[in-house]
Amino acid sequence: METAAYDYLSLTLGKREALVLYYRLTAFIREHDAAGFARFMAFRDGTLKDHALMGFVLGLMMDRHRGVLEQFLA
């Protein structure tokens, strides 16, 4: 997850920080973007690596909720 955060945001995070960010972002998507959450659930399966999941979430946030993502990172 921390690798995806760096790849997408050029942000260096530790493992715990990246995990916290991932859960905060997925909670936001679940509560405020039903279509995005449906896409995330369809994308998610047991074979995906953490990097791919974080990349999907960050990509979704960058495309659809850039302002909110910036608030989470502030």
Secondary structure as the mmCIF struct_conf table of DSSP 4:
data_model
#
loop_
_struct_conf.conf_type_id
_struct_conf.id
_struct_conf.beg_label_comp_id
_struct_conf.beg_label_asym_id
_struct_conf.beg_label_seq_id
_struct_conf.end_label_comp_id
_struct_conf.end_label_asym_id
_struct_conf.end_label_seq_id
HELX_RH_AL_P HELX_RH_AL_P1 GLU A 2 LEU A 9
HELX_RH_AL_P HELX_RH_AL_P2 LYS A 15 HIS A 32
HELX_RH_AL_P HELX_RH_AL_P3 ALA A 34 PHE A 43
TURN_TY1_P TURN_TY1_P1 GLY A 46 THR A 47
HELX_RH_AL_P HELX_RH_AL_P4 ASP A 50 ARG A 64
HELX_RH_AL_P HELX_RH_AL_P5 ARG A 66 LEU A 73
#
